[in-house]
Amino acid sequence: MTKELEHPDVTKVRDKGYVEKREIYGTDLLGNEVFMDEEIYILGNDEFVGAHNLSEDAREILEYIGAMKLDAKD
């Protein structure tokens, strides 16, 4: 029997009947919600961008200009 691939949230709903709510870290420079423990880039002026919405080229540019790559935490 082959195991079907499905989104982890779908699996949680099937198992528990609900999805655990994720804690929001904040809204990034591009207006996207960023959740705790997601990878972010911190810019020099204390602004941040969530890495999940960025292309590989955009990530390389941010690293080149000195943005720090971190996990979103309190």
Buried (B, 14 or more C-beta within 10 A) or exposed (E): EEEEEEEEEEEEEEEEEEEEEEEEBEEBEEEEEBBEEBBBBBBEEEEBBBBEEBEEEEBEEBEEEEBEEEEBEE
